[in-house]
């Protein structure tokens, strides 16, 4: 990889902090992560339909993470942080173009999971689910 290669720059940026590491590229693991993303997407839909926007958002965010991890596994990387994971240059462009929404999802998920129940707006959960649908479709084309 050349010094101008975006993946090489990404790896160098995070390797020293040990937030990214090389693993054996594994298409099978990538497919399993994608399958988990789809499972978490269905969980998100079910929870939103049952009126639990908190749980829906948590599962939708997990689906986004799982889909990103599918690409990383296929390419031979493991990431130990959402920032690192979502900054991987070979993710579908939806991750970069929707970074503001992803940050809002992550922040609200933290509130729902660690601070207080009932604080997530159902509209945000629905948007997170829509984003996960698009991300998963785009990742499916790569994995």
C-alpha positions in Angstrom: 0.0 0.0 0.0 1.3 3.4 -0.8 1.4 6.3 1.6 -1.4 7.9 -0.4 -3.7 4.9 0.0 -6.7 5.8 2.2 -6.7 2.4 4.0 -3.0 2.6 4.8 -3.5 6.1 6.2 -6.5 4.9 8.2 -4.6 2.0 9.6 -1.5 4.1 10.5 -3.7 6.6 12.3 -5.3 4.1 14.6 -2.7 1.3 14.9 -0.6 2.9 17.5 -3.6 3.3 19.8 -4.4 -0.4 19.1 -7.9 0.5 18.0 -7.3 -1.2 14.7 -5.6 -4.5 14.1 -5.0 -6.8 11.2 -6.7 -10.1 11.2 -6.9 -12.8 8.6 -9.3 -11.6 5.8 -12.3 -13.9 6.1 -15.3 -13.7 3.8 -17.2 -16.2 5.9 -16.9 -14.0 9.0 -18.0 -11.0 6.9 -21.1 -12.9 5.8 -21.9 -13.9 9.5 -21.5 -10.2 10.5 -23.9 -9.2 7.7 -26.4 -11.9 8.8 -26.2 -10.5 12.4 -26.8 -7.0 11.0 -29.9 -8.3 9.3 -31.1 -10.0 12.5 -30.5 -6.7 14.5 -32.4 -4.8 11.8 -35.4 -7.1 12.2 -35.2 -6.7 16.0 -35.1 -2.9 15.6 -38.2 -3.0 13.4 -40.0 -5.3 15.9 -39.2 -3.1 18.8 -40.3 0.1 17.1 -43.5 -1.6 16.1 -44.0 -2.5 19.7 -43.5 1.1 20.8 -40.0 0.8 22.3 -38.0 3.5 20.5 -35.1 3.0 22.8 -34.6 -0.6 22.0 -35.3 0.0 18.3 -32.5 2.6 18.2 -30.1 0.3 20.1 -30.7 -2.6 17.6 -30.5 -0.3 14.6 -27.2 1.1 15.7 -26.0 -2.5 16.3 -27.0 -3.3 12.7 -24.9 -0.4 11.4 -21.9 -1.7 13.5 -22.4 -5.3 12.3 -22.6 -4.2 8.7 -19.4 -2.2 9.0 -17.7 -5.1 10.7 -18.6 -7.3 7.8 -16.6 -5.1 5.5 -13.7 -4.9 8.0 -13.6 -8.7 8.4 -13.6 -9.3 4.7 -10.7 -6.9 4.3 -8.7 -8.3 7.3 -9.3 -5.7 10.0 -10.8 -5.5 13.4 -11.7 -2.2 15.0 -12.1 -1.4 18.7 -14.0 1.8 18.4 -17.1 3.2 16.6 -15.1 6.2 15.4 -12.4 3.9 13.9 -14.9 1.5 12.5 -17.1 4.1 10.8 -14.1 5.9 9.4 -12.9 2.9 7.5 -12.4 4.2 3.9 -13.8 1.1 2.1 -17.2 1.3 3.9 -20.1 2.2 1.6 -20.3 6.0 1.2 -23.6 6.1 3.2 -21.5 5.9 6.4 -19.6 9.1 5.5 -22.5 11.0 4.0 -24.7 10.3 7.0 -22.1 10.8 9.7 -24.1 13.5 11.4 -27.1 11.2 11.7 -24.8 8.4 12.9 -23.3 10.6 15.6 -26.9 11.5 16.7 -27.8 7.8 16.8 -24.8 6.9 18.8 -25.3 9.7 21.3 -29.0 8.8 21.7 -28.2 5.2 22.0 -25.8 6.0 24.9 -28.5 7.8 26.7 -31.0 5.0 26.1 -28.6 2.3 27.1 -26.7 3.9 30.0 -28.5 6.9 31.3 -32.3 7.1 31.1 -35.2 5.2 29.5 -37.8 6.8 27.3 -35.6 9.6 25.9 -35.4 8.4 22.3 -37.8 9.9 19.8 -39.6 7.3 17.6 -38.8 9.4 14.5 -35.0 9.1 15.2 -35.4 5.3 15.6 -37.3 5.1 12.3 -34.5 7.1 10.6 -31.9 4.8 12.1 -33.7 1.8 10.8 -33.9 3.4 7.3 -30.2 4.1 7.4 -29.4 0.6 8.5 -31.5 -0.8 5.6 -29.5 1.2 3.1 -26.1 0.4 4.8 -26.9 -3.3 4.8 -27.9 -3.3 1.2 -24.7 -1.5 0.2 -22.6 -3.8 2.3 -24.3 -6.9 0.9 -22.9 -5.8 -2.5 -19.4 -5.7 -1.1 -19.3 -8.9 1.0 
